[in-house]
């Protein structure tokens, strides 16, 4: 999927994002729990979205300077202001931040480029805290759509260890990688797809179908997903990666 299409999708989703961002809020809280208590002087929230993490970071470190950045202009506006920037090419000087934070943005990026930029803007001794998604995310949706039309309907997520490899290659140390499986439930498949659309994440995967599906194909997809139903509803799995690292002092 092109970067332009991703930006456009998230730009449009800014007004509806918070109403559907249960996963995003949960992952922010998990990532924050991994960080040391030492207050950073300057924090970058790279890929800030509508700014949920900004409140968490400010509550924990009220005296830290926090800069928000996102490449979707409407997201920056909704977050209350910041820098409209691509996290693969940040407009900040070297060694500008003691904490580089990015939650659930890296799956839309080139992991190596984004980590290289993170390492560049970190101060020596600064911390990196990143969350992303790994293969197995939306596995149920993949099963339901498999083979129905020859198009891919779920994003190809980077390998689980991609962040750790990129951190090591960028010279970061004390790299820690943790995988968490989060599962949510929905009443219907249509409810799940509306939620993904509200998040701007419905436009996923290269080769996505350009038009509407036929009624028979859609019925097949619904029946496949319905066969996975649990007592709590239709399951949706997210394989979450939490990554932390430190930029060496010398």
C-alpha positions as CSV (number, residue, x, y, z in Angstrom):
1,X,0.0,0.0,0.0
2,X,1.3,3.4,-0.9
3,X,2.3,5.9,1.7
4,X,0.0,8.5,0.1
5,X,-3.0,6.1,0.6
6,X,-2.1,5.4,4.2
7,X,-1.8,9.2,4.9
8,X,-5.2,9.8,3.2
9,X,-6.9,7.0,5.1
10,X,-5.7,8.2,8.5
11,X,-6.4,11.8,7.6
12,X,-10.1,10.8,7.0
13,X,-10.3,8.7,10.1
14,X,-9.2,11.4,12.6
15,X,-12.8,12.3,13.5
16,X,-13.8,8.7,14.2
17,X,-10.6,7.2,15.5
18,X,-11.1,7.6,19.2
19,X,-14.5,6.0,19.2
20,X,-12.9,2.7,18.0
21,X,-9.4,2.8,19.4
22,X,-9.7,0.2,22.2
23,X,-6.7,-1.7,21.0
24,X,-4.6,1.5,20.6
25,X,-5.4,2.6,24.2
26,X,-4.6,-0.8,25.6
27,X,-1.3,-1.1,23.8
28,X,-0.2,2.4,24.9
29,X,-0.8,1.4,28.5
30,X,1.2,-1.8,28.1
31,X,4.1,0.1,26.4
32,X,4.2,2.8,29.2
33,X,4.4,0.0,31.8
34,X,7.7,-1.1,30.2
35,X,9.5,2.2,30.7
36,X,11.8,3.1,33.6
37,X,10.6,5.8,36.0
38,X,13.5,8.2,35.3
39,X,11.9,11.4,33.8
40,X,13.0,12.3,30.3
41,X,13.8,15.9,29.5
42,X,12.3,15.7,26.0
43,X,9.9,13.1,24.6
44,X,8.9,12.5,20.9
45,X,5.6,10.8,20.3
46,X,6.3,9.6,16.7
47,X,3.0,8.7,15.0
48,X,0.9,10.3,17.7
49,X,-2.5,9.7,16.1
50,X,-5.2,11.6,17.9
51,X,-2.9,12.1,20.9
52,X,-4.0,9.5,23.5
53,X,-0.4,8.7,24.5
54,X,0.3,12.4,25.0
55,X,-1.9,12.4,28.1
56,X,-0.4,9.3,29.5
57,X,3.2,10.6,29.0
58,X,2.3,14.0,30.5
59,X,0.6,12.5,33.5
60,X,3.7,10.3,34.3
61,X,6.3,13.0,33.5
62,X,4.6,16.4,33.9
63,X,7.8,18.4,33.7
64,X,9.0,16.8,30.4
65,X,8.7,18.5,27.1
66,X,6.6,16.4,24.7
67,X,6.6,16.8,20.9
68,X,3.9,15.1,18.9
69,X,4.5,14.1,15.3
70,X,2.2,12.4,12.7
71,X,2.2,12.4,8.9
72,X,-1.6,12.8,8.7
73,X,-2.4,16.5,9.1
74,X,-5.9,15.9,10.6
75,X,-4.4,13.6,13.3
76,X,-2.0,16.3,14.3
77,X,-4.8,18.8,14.5
78,X,-7.0,16.4,16.6
79,X,-4.1,15.8,18.9
80,X,-4.0,19.5,19.7
81,X,-1.0,20.4,17.6
82,X,2.4,19.1,16.8
83,X,4.6,18.5,13.7
84,X,3.3,16.9,10.5
85,X,6.2,14.6,9.7
86,X,7.0,11.2,8.3
87,X,8.7,9.0,11.0
88,X,11.0,7.6,8.3
89,X,12.4,11.1,7.7
90,X,12.1,13.2,10.9
91,X,12.6,17.0,10.8
92,X,14.6,17.1,14.0
93,X,18.2,17.5,14.8
94,X,20.4,14.6,16.0
95,X,20.2,13.8,19.7
96,X,17.0,15.9,20.3
97,X,15.0,13.5,22.6
98,X,15.7,11.4,25.7
99,X,12.6,9.2,24.9
100,X,11.4,8.1,21.5
101,X,7.9,6.8,21.8
102,X,5.9,5.3,18.9
103,X,2.8,3.1,19.5
104,X,1.2,1.2,16.6
105,X,2.7,3.2,13.8
106,X,5.6,1.0,12.7
107,X,3.5,-1.6,10.9
108,X,2.7,1.1,8.3
109,X,6.4,2.0,7.9
110,X,9.7,0.6,6.7
111,X,10.9,-0.7,10.0
112,X,14.6,-0.2,9.3
113,X,14.2,3.4,8.2
114,X,12.0,4.3,11.1
115,X,14.4,2.8,13.7
116,X,17.4,4.4,12.0
117,X,15.7,7.8,12.4
118,X,14.7,7.0,16.0
119,X,18.3,6.2,16.8
120,X,19.5,9.4,15.2
121,X,17.2,11.7,17.1
122,X,17.8,10.0,20.5
123,X,20.3,11.5,22.9
124,X,23.1,9.2,24.1
125,X,21.6,7.1,26.9
126,X,18.1,7.9,25.6
127,X,15.3,5.2,25.5
128,X,13.3,3.9,22.6
129,X,9.8,2.5,23.2
130,X,7.9,1.1,20.2
131,X,4.9,-1.1,19.8
132,X,3.9,-2.7,16.5
133,X,1.9,-5.6,15.1
134,X,3.2,-9.0,14.0
135,X,2.0,-11.8,11.7
136,X,-1.1,-13.5,13.2
137,X,-2.8,-10.1,13.6
138,X,-6.4,-10.3,12.2
139,X,-5.8,-14.0,11.5
140,X,-9.6,-14.6,11.7
141,X,-10.2,-12.0,9.0
142,X,-7.5,-13.6,6.9
143,X,-9.2,-17.0,7.2
144,X,-12.6,-15.6,6.4
145,X,-11.4,-13.9,3.2
146,X,-8.9,-16.5,2.0
147,X,-9.3,-17.5,-1.6
148,X,-12.5,-15.6,-2.1
149,X,-11.4,-13.1,-4.8
150,X,-7.6,-13.3,-5.3
151,X,-7.0,-10.0,-3.4
152,X,-5.3,-9.5,-0.1
153,X,-7.5,-8.1,2.7
154,X,-5.0,-8.0,5.6
155,X,-1.8,-6.1,5.8
156,X,1.5,-8.1,5.6
157,X,2.9,-7.4,9.0
158,X,6.7,-7.5,9.6
159,X,8.2,-10.6,11.3
160,X,8.0,-10.5,15.1
161,X,11.8,-10.0,15.4
162,X,12.1,-7.2,12.8
163,X,12.2,-4.5,15.4
164,X,14.9,-6.1,17.4
165,X,17.0,-6.7,14.3
166,X,16.6,-3.1,13.2
167,X,17.5,-1.8,16.6
168,X,20.7,-3.9,16.7
169,X,21.6,-2.8,13.2
170,X,21.1,0.9,14.2
171,X,23.5,0.5,17.1
172,X,20.9,0.5,19.9
173,X,21.6,-1.7,23.0
174,X,19.8,-3.5,25.8
175,X,17.1,-4.4,23.2
176,X,14.1,-6.1,24.7
177,X,11.3,-7.6,22.7
178,X,8.0,-8.8,24.2
179,X,5.1,-10.3,22.4
180,X,1.5,-10.0,23.7
181,X,-1.5,-11.6,22.2
182,X,-4.6,-9.4,22.6
183,X,-8.1,-10.7,21.7
184,X,-11.3,-8.7,21.3
185,X,-14.8,-9.8,20.4
186,X,-17.4,-8.3,18.1
187,X,-21.1,-9.1,17.7
188,X,-20.9,-9.3,13.9
189,X,-18.3,-9.1,11.1
190,X,-19.8,-5.9,9.9
191,X,-19.2,-4.4,13.4
192,X,-15.5,-5.3,13.2
193,X,-15.1,-3.9,9.6
194,X,-16.8,-0.6,10.7
195,X,-14.4,-0.4,13.6
196,X,-11.4,-0.9,11.2
197,X,-12.8,1.8,8.9
198,X,-13.2,4.2,11.8
199,X,-9.5,3.6,12.6
200,X,-8.4,4.2,9.1
201,X,-7.1,0.6,8.9
202,X,-9.6,-0.8,6.5
203,X,-7.5,0.2,3.5
204,X,-5.0,-2.6,4.1
205,X,-2.8,-4.8,1.9
206,X,-1.3,-4.5,-1.5
207,X,-3.6,-5.7,-4.3
208,X,-6.8,-4.8,-2.3
209,X,-10.0,-5.5,-4.2
210,X,-11.0,-2.3,-6.1
211,X,-14.8,-2.9,-6.1
212,X,-17.6,-4.3,-4.2
213,X,-18.0,-8.1,-3.5
214,X,-20.9,-10.1,-4.8
215,X,-23.6,-11.1,-2.4
216,X,-22.7,-14.8,-2.6
217,X,-19.0,-14.1,-1.8
218,X,-19.9,-11.9,1.1
219,X,-22.2,-14.6,2.5
220,X,-19.3,-17.1,2.3
221,X,-17.0,-14.7,4.2
222,X,-19.6,-14.2,6.9
223,X,-20.2,-17.9,7.3
224,X,-16.5,-18.6,7.6
225,X,-16.1,-15.9,10.3
226,X,-19.3,-17.1,12.1
227,X,-17.8,-20.6,12.4
228,X,-15.1,-19.1,14.6
229,X,-17.6,-17.6,17.0
230,X,-17.0,-17.9,20.8
231,X,-19.2,-17.3,23.8
232,X,-18.0,-13.7,23.9
233,X,-18.6,-13.1,20.2
234,X,-16.6,-13.2,17.0
235,X,-12.9,-13.2,18.0
236,X,-10.3,-10.8,16.6
237,X,-6.6,-11.4,17.4
238,X,-3.8,-8.8,17.5
239,X,-0.2,-10.0,17.9
240,X,1.4,-7.0,19.6
241,X,5.2,-6.4,19.8
242,X,6.6,-4.2,22.6
243,X,10.2,-3.2,21.9
244,X,12.5,-1.2,24.1
245,X,16.2,-0.2,23.6
246,X,18.8,2.3,24.7
247,X,21.1,4.4,22.7
248,X,24.7,3.8,24.0
249,X,26.4,6.8,25.6
250,X,29.6,6.2,23.6
